[in-house]
Amino acid sequence: MKNTDRIISNVCANMRMENMILTSEDKTRLKRCLEGESSYEDEVCKLVDKYKCV
């Protein structure tokens, strides 16, 4: 198992313990950040724009 996959698996397990299930989109977002394809700040901004009430 690659380090990235192990980290995502650990995050999923921790979120599941809090009854917060990650979607495949969430996992893809995490993978992009961990592999340097996108920054955490960019991904947070995208989520804020997606869920922002205008």
PQR file of N, CA, C, O and H, with PARSE charges and radii, in Angstrom:
ATOM      1  N   MET A   1       0.854  -1.180   0.000 -0.4000 1.5000
ATOM      2  CA  MET A   1       0.000   0.000   0.000 -0.0000 2.0000
ATOM      3  C   MET A   1       0.897   1.239   0.000  0.5500 1.7000
ATOM      4  O   MET A   1       1.822   1.360   0.802 -0.5500 1.4000
ATOM      5  N   LYS A   2       0.597   2.143  -0.914 -0.4000 1.5000
ATOM      6  CA  LYS A   2       1.363   3.384  -0.982 -0.0000 2.0000
ATOM      7  C   LYS A   2       1.070   4.245   0.246  0.5500 1.7000
ATOM      8  O   LYS A   2       0.028   4.110   0.887 -0.5500 1.4000
ATOM      9  H   LYS A   2      -0.155   2.045  -1.566  0.4000 1.0000
ATOM     10  N   ASN A   3       2.004   5.122   0.551 -0.4000 1.5000
ATOM     11  CA  ASN A   3       1.854   6.008   1.694 -0.0000 2.0000
ATOM     12  C   ASN A   3       0.591   6.864   1.566  0.5500 1.7000
ATOM     13  O   ASN A   3      -0.124   7.067   2.548 -0.5500 1.4000
ATOM     14  H   ASN A   3       2.851   5.231   0.030  0.4000 1.0000
ATOM     15  N   THR A   4       0.320   7.359   0.376 -0.4000 1.5000
ATOM     16  CA  THR A   4      -0.873   8.183   0.141 -0.0000 2.0000
ATOM     17  C   THR A   4      -2.138   7.384   0.455  0.5500 1.7000
ATOM     18  O   THR A   4      -3.044   7.888   1.120 -0.5500 1.4000
ATOM     19  H   THR A   4       0.901   7.195  -0.422  0.4000 1.0000
ATOM     20  N   ASP A   5      -2.198   6.159  -0.015 -0.4000 1.5000
ATOM     21  CA  ASP A   5      -3.366   5.307   0.234 -0.0000 2.0000
ATOM     22  C   ASP A   5      -3.523   5.002   1.721  0.5500 1.7000
ATOM     23  O   ASP A   5      -4.641   4.938   2.232 -0.5500 1.4000
ATOM     24  H   ASP A   5      -1.462   5.749  -0.555  0.4000 1.0000
ATOM     25  N   ARG A   6      -2.403   4.815   2.410 -0.4000 1.5000
ATOM     26  CA  ARG A   6      -2.450   4.538   3.845 -0.0000 2.0000
ATOM     27  C   ARG A   6      -2.993   5.742   4.605  0.5500 1.7000
ATOM     28  O   ARG A   6      -3.804   5.589   5.519 -0.5500 1.4000
ATOM     29  H   ARG A   6      -1.495   4.867   1.995  0.4000 1.0000
ATOM     30  N   ILE A   7      -2.546   6.942   4.230 -0.4000 1.5000
ATOM     31  CA  ILE A   7      -3.024   8.168   4.886 -0.0000 2.0000
ATOM     32  C   ILE A   7      -4.523   8.337   4.665  0.5500 1.7000
ATOM     33  O   ILE A   7      -5.260   8.637   5.605 -0.5500 1.4000
ATOM     34  H   ILE A   7      -1.887   7.067   3.488  0.4000 1.0000
ATOM     35  N   ILE A   8      -4.979   8.144   3.422 -0.4000 1.5000
ATOM     36  CA  ILE A   8      -6.406   8.280   3.110 -0.0000 2.0000
ATOM     37  C   ILE A   8      -7.212   7.238   3.881  0.5500 1.7000
ATOM     38  O   ILE A   8      -8.294   7.538   4.385 -0.5500 1.4000
ATOM     39  H   ILE A   8      -4.380   7.899   2.660  0.4000 1.0000
ATOM     40  N   SER A   9      -6.694   6.029   3.973 -0.4000 1.5000
ATOM     41  CA  SER A   9      -7.374   4.983   4.724 -0.0000 2.0000
ATOM     42  C   SER A   9      -7.501   5.360   6.198  0.5500 1.7000
ATOM     43  O   SER A   9      -8.545   5.135   6.810 -0.5500 1.4000
ATOM     44  H   SER A   9      -5.815   5.786   3.564  0.4000 1.0000
ATOM     45  N   ASN A  10      -6.454   5.926   6.762 -0.4000 1.5000
ATOM     46  CA  ASN A  10      -6.488   6.362   8.162 -0.0000 2.0000
ATOM     47  C   ASN A  10      -7.479   7.504   8.369  0.5500 1.7000
ATOM     48  O   ASN A  10      -8.208   7.525   9.360 -0.5500 1.4000
ATOM     49  H   ASN A  10      -5.606   6.109   6.265  0.4000 1.0000
ATOM     50  N   VAL A  11      -7.504   8.444   7.441 -0.4000 1.5000
ATOM     51  CA  VAL A  11      -8.457   9.558   7.534 -0.0000 2.0000
ATOM     52  C   VAL A  11      -9.885   9.020   7.467  0.5500 1.7000
ATOM     53  O   VAL A  11     -10.746   9.439   8.241 -0.5500 1.4000
ATOM     54  H   VAL A  11      -6.911   8.426   6.636  0.4000 1.0000
ATOM     55  N   CYS A  12     -10.134   8.099   6.548 -0.4000 1.5000
ATOM     56  CA  CYS A  12     -11.474   7.505   6.417 -0.0000 2.0000
ATOM     57  C   CYS A  12     -11.890   6.812   7.716  0.5500 1.7000
ATOM     58  O   CYS A  12     -13.030   6.948   8.159 -0.5500 1.4000
ATOM     59  H   CYS A  12      -9.435   7.759   5.920  0.4000 1.0000
ATOM     60  N   ALA A  13     -10.968   6.075   8.317 -0.4000 1.5000
ATOM     61  CA  ALA A  13     -11.281   5.362   9.557 -0.0000 2.0000
ATOM     62  C   ALA A  13     -11.602   6.350  10.678  0.5500 1.7000
ATOM     63  O   ALA A  13     -12.553   6.147  11.434 -0.5500 1.4000
ATOM     64  H   ALA A  13     -10.041   5.965   7.957  0.4000 1.0000
ATOM     65  N   ASN A  14     -10.820   7.407  10.785 -0.4000 1.5000
ATOM     66  CA  ASN A  14     -11.075   8.409  11.822 -0.0000 2.0000
ATOM     67  C   ASN A  14     -12.398   9.125  11.599  0.5500 1.7000
ATOM     68  O   ASN A  14     -13.141   9.368  12.550 -0.5500 1.4000
ATOM     69  H   ASN A  14     -10.048   7.572  10.171  0.4000 1.0000
ATOM     70  N   MET A  15     -12.694   9.460  10.372 -0.4000 1.5000
ATOM     71  CA  MET A  15     -13.954  10.139  10.079 -0.0000 2.0000
ATOM     72  C   MET A  15     -15.131   9.198  10.333  0.5500 1.7000
ATOM     73  O   MET A  15     -16.172   9.629  10.828 -0.5500 1.4000
ATOM     74  H   MET A  15     -12.091   9.263   9.599  0.4000 1.0000
ATOM     75  N   ARG A  16     -14.973   7.915   9.999 -0.4000 1.5000
ATOM     76  CA  ARG A  16     -16.031   6.932  10.221 -0.0000 2.0000
ATOM     77  C   ARG A  16     -16.356   6.803  11.708  0.5500 1.7000
ATOM     78  O   ARG A  16     -17.516   6.628  12.080 -0.5500 1.4000
ATOM     79  H   ARG A  16     -14.127   7.565   9.598  0.4000 1.0000
ATOM     80  N   MET A  17     -15.320   6.891  12.564 -0.4000 1.5000
ATOM     81  CA  MET A  17     -15.554   6.824  14.011 -0.0000 2.0000
ATOM     82  C   MET A  17     -16.423   7.982  14.492  0.5500 1.7000
ATOM     83  O   MET A  17     -17.100   7.875  15.514 -0.5500 1.4000
ATOM     84  H   MET A  17     -14.378   7.034  12.261  0.4000 1.0000
ATOM     85  N   GLU A  18     -16.401   9.083  13.753 -0.4000 1.5000
ATOM     86  CA  GLU A  18     -17.224  10.249  14.084 -0.0000 2.0000
ATOM     87  C   GLU A  18     -18.537  10.248  13.297  0.5500 1.7000
ATOM     88  O   GLU A  18     -19.266  11.239  13.279 -0.5500 1.4000
ATOM     89  H   GLU A  18     -15.852   9.170  12.923  0.4000 1.0000
ATOM     90  N   ASN A  19     -18.822   9.112  12.648 -0.4000 1.5000
ATOM     91  CA  ASN A  19     -20.034   8.944  11.838 -0.0000 2.0000
ATOM     92  C   ASN A  19     -20.089   9.928  10.666  0.5500 1.7000
ATOM     93  O   ASN A  19     -21.159  10.409  10.291 -0.5500 1.4000
ATOM     94  H   ASN A  19     -18.230   8.306  12.663  0.4000 1.0000
ATOM     95  N   MET A  20     -18.925  10.214  10.103 -0.4000 1.5000
ATOM     96  CA  MET A  20     -18.819  11.101   8.939 -0.0000 2.0000
ATOM     97  C   MET A  20     -18.137  10.306   7.827  0.5500 1.7000
ATOM     98  O   MET A  20     -16.916  10.153   7.819 -0.5500 1.4000
ATOM     99  H   MET A  20     -18.056   9.823  10.407  0.4000 1.0000
ATOM    100  N   ILE A  21     -18.935   9.805   6.898 -0.4000 1.5000
ATOM    101  CA  ILE A  21     -18.424   8.947   5.837 -0.0000 2.0000
ATOM    102  C   ILE A  21     -17.924   9.811   4.672  0.5500 1.7000
ATOM    103  O   ILE A  21     -18.637  10.691   4.190 -0.5500 1.4000
ATOM    104  H   ILE A  21     -19.928   9.930   6.905  0.4000 1.0000
ATOM    105  N   LEU A  22     -16.689   9.546   4.228 -0.4000 1.5000
ATOM    106  CA  LEU A  22     -16.125  10.282   3.108 -0.0000 2.0000
ATOM    107  C   LEU A  22     -16.637   9.722   1.785  0.5500 1.7000
ATOM    108  O   LEU A  22     -16.736   8.507   1.612 -0.5500 1.4000
ATOM    109  H   LEU A  22     -16.110   8.831   4.620  0.4000 1.0000
ATOM    110  N   THR A  23     -16.955  10.603   0.870 -0.4000 1.5000
ATOM    111  CA  THR A  23     -17.381  10.187  -0.466 -0.0000 2.0000
ATOM    112  C   THR A  23     -16.148   9.909  -1.318  0.5500 1.7000
ATOM    113  O   THR A  23     -15.027  10.229  -0.923 -0.5500 1.4000
ATOM    114  H   THR A  23     -16.874  11.590   1.011  0.4000 1.0000
ATOM    115  N   SER A  24     -16.357   9.322  -2.468 -0.4000 1.5000
ATOM    116  CA  SER A  24     -15.235   9.093  -3.384 -0.0000 2.0000
ATOM    117  C   SER A  24     -14.650  10.427  -3.840  0.5500 1.7000
ATOM    118  O   SER A  24     -13.451  10.523  -4.097 -0.5500 1.4000
ATOM    119  H   SER A  24     -17.268   9.062  -2.789  0.4000 1.0000
ATOM    120  N   GLU A  25     -15.489  11.451  -3.939 -0.4000 1.5000
ATOM    121  CA  GLU A  25     -15.009  12.788  -4.295 -0.0000 2.0000
ATOM    122  C   GLU A  25     -14.088  13.334  -3.205  0.5500 1.7000
ATOM    123  O   GLU A  25     -13.067  13.953  -3.504 -0.5500 1.4000
ATOM    124  H   GLU A  25     -16.463  11.373  -3.730  0.4000 1.0000
ATOM    125  N   ASP A  26     -14.450  13.106  -1.945 -0.4000 1.5000
ATOM    126  CA  ASP A  26     -13.602  13.531  -0.828 -0.0000 2.0000
ATOM    127  C   ASP A  26     -12.241  12.838  -0.878  0.5500 1.7000
ATOM    128  O   ASP A  26     -11.204  13.471  -0.676 -0.5500 1.4000
ATOM    129  H   ASP A  26     -15.280  12.604  -1.702  0.4000 1.0000
ATOM    130  N   LYS A  27     -12.256  11.546  -1.148 -0.4000 1.5000
ATOM    131  CA  LYS A  27     -11.018  10.772  -1.209 -0.0000 2.0000
ATOM    132  C   LYS A  27     -10.139  11.239  -2.367  0.5500 1.7000
ATOM    133  O   LYS A  27      -8.917  11.310  -2.235 -0.5500 1.4000
ATOM    134  H   LYS A  27     -13.098  11.033  -1.313  0.4000 1.0000
ATOM    135  N   THR A  28     -10.758  11.555  -3.492 -0.4000 1.5000
ATOM    136  CA  THR A  28     -10.011  12.059  -4.643 -0.0000 2.0000
ATOM    137  C   THR A  28      -9.391  13.411  -4.312  0.5500 1.7000
ATOM    138  O   THR A  28      -8.243  13.677  -4.667 -0.5500 1.4000
ATOM    139  H   THR A  28     -11.751  11.498  -3.600  0.4000 1.0000
ATOM    140  N   ARG A  29     -10.147  14.258  -3.636 -0.4000 1.5000
ATOM    141  CA  ARG A  29      -9.655  15.570  -3.221 -0.0000 2.0000
ATOM    142  C   ARG A  29      -8.443  15.420  -2.303  0.5500 1.7000
ATOM    143  O   ARG A  29      -7.447  16.123  -2.471 -0.5500 1.4000
ATOM    144  H   ARG A  29     -11.080  14.042  -3.348  0.4000 1.0000
ATOM    145  N   LEU A  30      -8.525  14.513  -1.341 -0.4000 1.5000
ATOM    146  CA  LEU A  30      -7.404  14.248  -0.442 -0.0000 2.0000
ATOM    147  C   LEU A  30      -6.182  13.764  -1.215  0.5500 1.7000
ATOM    148  O   LEU A  30      -5.062  14.205  -0.959 -0.5500 1.4000
ATOM    149  H   LEU A  30      -9.335  13.942  -1.206  0.4000 1.0000
ATOM    150  N   LYS A  31      -6.401  12.865  -2.152 -0.4000 1.5000
ATOM    151  CA  LYS A  31      -5.294  12.314  -2.936 -0.0000 2.0000
ATOM    152  C   LYS A  31      -4.596  13.400  -3.756  0.5500 1.7000
ATOM    153  O   LYS A  31      -3.368  13.426  -3.839 -0.5500 1.4000
ATOM    154  H   LYS A  31      -7.311  12.507  -2.360  0.4000 1.0000
ATOM    155  N   ARG A  32      -5.386  14.300  -4.362 -0.4000 1.5000
ATOM    156  CA  ARG A  32      -4.789  15.394  -5.135 -0.0000 2.0000
ATOM    157  C   ARG A  32      -3.908  16.266  -4.252  0.5500 1.7000
ATOM    158  O   ARG A  32      -2.827  16.686  -4.666 -0.5500 1.4000
ATOM    159  H   ARG A  32      -6.383  14.279  -4.294  0.4000 1.0000
ATOM    160  N   CYS A  33      -4.365  16.536  -3.046 -0.4000 1.5000
ATOM    161  CA  CYS A  33      -3.588  17.358  -2.116 -0.0000 2.0000
ATOM    162  C   CYS A  33      -2.320  16.641  -1.669  0.5500 1.7000
ATOM    163  O   CYS A  33      -1.240  17.230  -1.657 -0.5500 1.4000
ATOM    164  H   CYS A  33      -5.243  16.195  -2.709  0.4000 1.0000
ATOM    165  N   LEU A  34      -2.453  15.372  -1.302 -0.4000 1.5000
ATOM    166  CA  LEU A  34      -1.309  14.618  -0.807 -0.0000 2.0000
ATOM    167  C   LEU A  34      -0.247  14.409  -1.878  0.5500 1.7000
ATOM    168  O   LEU A  34       0.942  14.338  -1.567 -0.5500 1.4000
ATOM    169  H   LEU A  34      -3.330  14.893  -1.311  0.4000 1.0000
ATOM    170  N   GLU A  35      -0.660  14.309  -3.123 -0.4000 1.5000
ATOM    171  CA  GLU A  35       0.288  14.077  -4.211 -0.0000 2.0000
ATOM    172  C   GLU A  35       0.782  15.375  -4.836  0.5500 1.7000
ATOM    173  O   GLU A  35       1.540  15.351  -5.805 -0.5500 1.4000
ATOM    174  H   GLU A  35      -1.626  14.366  -3.376  0.4000 1.0000
ATOM    175  N   GLY A  36       0.352  16.516  -4.278 -0.4000 1.5000
ATOM    176  CA  GLY A  36       0.862  17.801  -4.739 -0.0000 2.0000
ATOM    177  C   GLY A  36       0.221  18.335  -6.006  0.5500 1.7000
ATOM    178  O   GLY A  36       0.705  19.312  -6.577 -0.5500 1.4000
ATOM    179  H   GLY A  36      -0.264  16.535  -3.491  0.4000 1.0000
ATOM    180  N   GLU A  37      -0.858  17.714  -6.455 -0.4000 1.5000
ATOM    181  CA  GLU A  37      -1.543  18.185  -7.658 -0.0000 2.0000
ATOM    182  C   GLU A  37      -2.363  19.440  -7.378  0.5500 1.7000
ATOM    183  O   GLU A  37      -2.660  20.216  -8.288 -0.5500 1.4000
ATOM    184  H   GLU A  37      -1.252  16.921  -5.992  0.4000 1.0000
ATOM    185  N   SER A  38      -2.725  19.631  -6.114 -0.4000 1.5000
ATOM    186  CA  SER A  38      -3.521  20.782  -5.709 -0.0000 2.0000
ATOM    187  C   SER A  38      -3.135  21.123  -4.275  0.5500 1.7000
ATOM    188  O   SER A  38      -2.682  20.258  -3.525 -0.5500 1.4000
ATOM    189  H   SER A  38      -2.484  19.001  -5.376  0.4000 1.0000
ATOM    190  N   SER A  39      -3.315  22.381  -3.900 -0.4000 1.5000
ATOM    191  CA  SER A  39      -3.008  22.760  -2.521 -0.0000 2.0000
ATOM    192  C   SER A  39      -4.265  22.633  -1.668  0.5500 1.7000
ATOM    193  O   SER A  39      -5.386  22.644  -2.177 -0.5500 1.4000
ATOM    194  H   SER A  39      -3.683  23.084  -4.509  0.4000 1.0000
ATOM    195  N   TYR A  40      -4.056  22.513  -0.373 -0.4000 1.5000
ATOM    196  CA  TYR A  40      -5.188  22.434   0.546 -0.0000 2.0000
ATOM    197  C   TYR A  40      -6.006  23.718   0.477  0.5500 1.7000
ATOM    198  O   TYR A  40      -7.235  23.685   0.539 -0.5500 1.4000
ATOM    199  H   TYR A  40      -3.146  22.504   0.041  0.4000 1.0000
ATOM    200  N   GLU A  41      -5.317  24.844   0.349 -0.4000 1.5000
ATOM    201  CA  GLU A  41      -6.016  26.126   0.279 -0.0000 2.0000
ATOM    202  C   GLU A  41      -6.937  26.195  -0.935  0.5500 1.7000
ATOM    203  O   GLU A  41      -8.069  26.670  -0.835 -0.5500 1.4000
ATOM    204  H   GLU A  41      -4.319  24.871   0.298  0.4000 1.0000
ATOM    205  N   ASP A  42      -6.450  25.720  -2.081 -0.4000 1.5000
ATOM    206  CA  ASP A  42      -7.268  25.721  -3.301 -0.0000 2.0000
ATOM    207  C   ASP A  42      -8.509  24.843  -3.127  0.5500 1.7000
ATOM    208  O   ASP A  42      -9.610  25.221  -3.528 -0.5500 1.4000
ATOM    209  H   ASP A  42      -5.531  25.335  -2.163  0.4000 1.0000
ATOM    210  N   GLU A  43      -8.319  23.684  -2.534 -0.4000 1.5000
ATOM    211  CA  GLU A  43      -9.449  22.773  -2.348 -0.0000 2.0000
ATOM    212  C   GLU A  43     -10.467  23.342  -1.366  0.5500 1.7000
ATOM    213  O   GLU A  43     -11.672  23.194  -1.572 -0.5500 1.4000
ATOM    214  H   GLU A  43      -7.425  23.377  -2.209  0.4000 1.0000
ATOM    215  N   VAL A  44     -10.005  23.985  -0.312 -0.4000 1.5000
ATOM    216  CA  VAL A  44     -10.927  24.614   0.642 -0.0000 2.0000
ATOM    217  C   VAL A  44     -11.702  25.728  -0.048  0.5500 1.7000
ATOM    218  O   VAL A  44     -12.912  25.848   0.147 -0.5500 1.4000
ATOM    219  H   VAL A  44      -9.027  24.105  -0.144  0.4000 1.0000
ATOM    220  N   CYS A  45     -11.032  26.535  -0.843 -0.4000 1.5000
ATOM    221  CA  CYS A  45     -11.712  27.609  -1.576 -0.0000 2.0000
ATOM    222  C   CYS A  45     -12.784  27.050  -2.510  0.5500 1.7000
ATOM    223  O   CYS A  45     -13.872  27.616  -2.615 -0.5500 1.4000
ATOM    224  H   CYS A  45     -10.050  26.438  -1.002  0.4000 1.0000
ATOM    225  N   LYS A  46     -12.481  25.944  -3.187 -0.4000 1.5000
ATOM    226  CA  LYS A  46     -13.467  25.319  -4.074 -0.0000 2.0000
ATOM    227  C   LYS A  46     -14.694  24.862  -3.293  0.5500 1.7000
ATOM    228  O   LYS A  46     -15.826  25.031  -3.745 -0.5500 1.4000
ATOM    229  H   LYS A  46     -11.596  25.485  -3.102  0.4000 1.0000
ATOM    230  N   LEU A  47     -14.459  24.279  -2.108 -0.4000 1.5000
ATOM    231  CA  LEU A  47     -15.580  23.823  -1.288 -0.0000 2.0000
ATOM    232  C   LEU A  47     -16.406  24.995  -0.771  0.5500 1.7000
ATOM    233  O   LEU A  47     -17.635  24.927  -0.747 -0.5500 1.4000
ATOM    234  H   LEU A  47     -13.540  24.142  -1.741  0.4000 1.0000
ATOM    235  N   VAL A  48     -15.745  26.056  -0.363 -0.4000 1.5000
ATOM    236  CA  VAL A  48     -16.462  27.249   0.118 -0.0000 2.0000
ATOM    237  C   VAL A  48     -17.314  27.814  -1.005  0.5500 1.7000
ATOM    238  O   VAL A  48     -18.475  28.161  -0.789 -0.5500 1.4000
ATOM    239  H   VAL A  48     -14.747  26.112  -0.383  0.4000 1.0000
ATOM    240  N   ASP A  49     -16.745  27.911  -2.213 -0.4000 1.5000
ATOM    241  CA  ASP A  49     -17.516  28.417  -3.364 -0.0000 2.0000
ATOM    242  C   ASP A  49     -18.698  27.513  -3.672  0.5500 1.7000
ATOM    243  O   ASP A  49     -19.779  27.995  -4.013 -0.5500 1.4000
ATOM    244  H   ASP A  49     -15.802  27.629  -2.389  0.4000 1.0000
ATOM    245  N   LYS A  50     -18.501  26.203  -3.555 -0.4000 1.5000
ATOM    246  CA  LYS A  50     -19.553  25.243  -3.867 -0.0000 2.0000
ATOM    247  C   LYS A  50     -20.731  25.376  -2.906  0.5500 1.7000
ATOM    248  O   LYS A  50     -21.885  25.281  -3.323 -0.5500 1.4000
ATOM    249  H   LYS A  50     -17.623  25.811  -3.279  0.4000 1.0000
ATOM    250  N   TYR A  51     -20.447  25.594  -1.627 -0.4000 1.5000
ATOM    251  CA  TYR A  51     -21.496  25.594  -0.624 -0.0000 2.0000
ATOM    252  C   TYR A  51     -21.872  26.969  -0.092  0.5500 1.7000
ATOM    253  O   TYR A  51     -22.662  27.084   0.845 -0.5500 1.4000
ATOM    254  H   TYR A  51     -19.509  25.670  -1.288  0.4000 1.0000
ATOM    255  N   LYS A  52     -21.303  28.013  -0.694 -0.4000 1.5000
ATOM    256  CA  LYS A  52     -21.582  29.371  -0.255 -0.0000 2.0000
ATOM    257  C   LYS A  52     -23.011  29.762  -0.572  0.5500 1.7000
ATOM    258  O   LYS A  52     -23.507  29.510  -1.671 -0.5500 1.4000
ATOM    259  H   LYS A  52     -20.661  27.919  -1.455  0.4000 1.0000
ATOM    260  N   CYS A  53     -23.668  30.378   0.396 -0.4000 1.5000
ATOM    261  CA  CYS A  53     -25.031  30.898   0.200 -0.0000 2.0000
ATOM    262  C   CYS A  53     -24.918  32.346  -0.265  0.5500 1.7000
ATOM    263  O   CYS A  53     -24.294  33.176   0.396 -0.5500 1.4000
ATOM    264  H   CYS A  53     -23.265  30.583   1.288  0.4000 1.0000
ATOM    265  N   VAL A  54     -25.517  32.631  -1.385 -0.4000 1.5000
ATOM    266  CA  VAL A  54     -25.436  33.993  -1.919 -0.0000 2.0000
ATOM    267  C   VAL A  54     -26.708  34.728  -1.659  0.5500 1.7000
ATOM    268  O   VAL A  54     -26.835  35.894  -2.033 -0.5500 1.4000
ATOM    269  H   VAL A  54     -26.024  31.957  -1.923  0.4000 1.0000
TER
END
